[in-house]
Amino acid sequence: MTSVIRKVSLVSEILNGKRPHISLETMQKIAKALNIHIMYLIEQDATRPEEILSHLTEEEKQFVTSKHSVPWIKMSSDAAKEGITPEQLSNIVQTIIEVKRNVQ
C-alpha cells in the first residue's frame, strides 16, 4: 500500500509542478501504466493514433499499423520537414507511376 501512495504522490508532484524534471525511465513507467505512448507525455499537442486512424479506410489502417510502413512514413516525414506539401509529394508519386507504366 505504501508503494501505491508513493506513486500517487509522485504523479501529484509532477502534475503540480513540484517536480519539473523527471527521468526518462519514470516517464516510460507512467506511459506504460496509462497504456499510452511516451510521446503523449512529451508533446502537448500529440495526436492519439485513433484520431488519425478513424479517417482511414481499413486497407490504409492495415498499412499504417504494419511494420512495413515505417520507411514510407519516414519518407513522408522527411518530405514535410523539407517543406514539400502532401499535394506535391502526391504529384511526384503520380509522375513516377506514369513513368513506370510507360517503361513496362
N, C-alpha and C positions, 0 to 999 in steps of 0.2 A: 504494500500500500504506500509506503514511503517513497518508493521509486516512482509511482504514478504521480504523487504530489509534487515531487521534484521536477518531473517532466512538464506538468501543467504550469508550475511556477516558471520554468524556463521559457515556455511558449508565451506566457503572460509578459515576462520581462522583454522578450523580443518584440511583441506586438505593441507594447507601451514605450518602446524606445529606450528602455533602461539598459538594454544590451544591444547596442547598434552593430557590433561586429561579432558574427558567429562563424564558426568554421564550416568549411565545405562539407565535412563529414556530418555535422549537425543538420545542415540544410538537407543533405541527402536522406537522413533518417526521418526528418519531418515530412519531406516529399513522399517518402515510401509509406509512412503512416497515413498520410492523406490520400494515398493512391493517385498521385499526380506526378507529372514530370517536374524536375527541379527548376526548369525554366519559368514555371509559373510563380516560383518564389523570387526569382531574379528579375524577370521582366514584368513591369507593372501592366503593360498592355498586351501581354502574351495571349494569343488566341488558342482556345481549347480545341483539340482535334475534332470533336463532334460539331463545333461551329463551322468548320471548314467542310468536313465530310458530308454534312447534311445537304450541301448544294451539289454534290457529285452523283453521277449515275453509279449503279452497282459495279459496273466494269471499271470505272475510274477509281472507286473506293478500293477495289482489289488491287489495282496497280499502285496506288499511293501507299498502301499499307504493306506491299511486298518488299522484300529486301532488294529486289532488282531495280526498284525505282530510285535508289539513292543517287547514282550518278546523274540521272535526269533531273532530280530535284536540285542537286548541287549545281548543275549547269544552268538551270533557270535562275538560281540564286546569284551565281556569278554574273549572269547577263543583267539582272536587276541592279547589281552593285555598279555595273558599268553604265547604267542609265538607259539600257535597252528596254523598251516597253514590251508588254506582252504581245501587242499587235505587231511590232517589228520582229520579234522572235518568231511569231506565227508566220509572218511573211517569209522569213528566212527558211523556215521548215518547209513551207509550201513550195518554195523555189527548189529546194533540194529534192523534194518528192517528184516534182516535174522533171528535173534533170535526170533523176534515177530512172523514171519511166521511159524517157526518151532514149537512154543508153541501152536499155534492155531490149 
